[in-house]
Amino acid sequence: MGQLGLGRQFGRLAPQLDGAFRADGVFAHDRLRFVDFVDDVEDLLEDVAWQEQGDKKAADGFEEYMLQHYSG
């Protein structure tokens, strides 16, 4: 995230994403539904887009893309 210029946002985002993945990197389905996780991430991305670019729409389509490609 630092390479993308979002390093200052990472400190705020990381705790909100903590617990969604196990130590081995596998999504923790027993702790959180994937659709809820994706919705939360889209909300976080909208906040970052608003703060960095003044435009929440930069994150539009994230949730739909993720659910179409990864929800199985």
C-alpha positions, 0 to 999 in steps of 0.5 A: 500500500505504501508503493501505491501512496496509500501508506498512511491509510494502511494503519487505519485499514489493517485493524478493520481487515484483521481476522478475515484471514487465517495465518496461512492466508486463507479466508476465514469463512467460519468467522465472516461471510465473504459477502459481508467482507466484500461489502466492508472492503468496498466501504473502506475503499470508498472512504480511501478514494474520497480522502485521496481523490475526493471521489467515492465512485473510484471504488464503484464496482468492486463488490460486484466484481469480487462477488462475480469472480470469487464467490463461487 
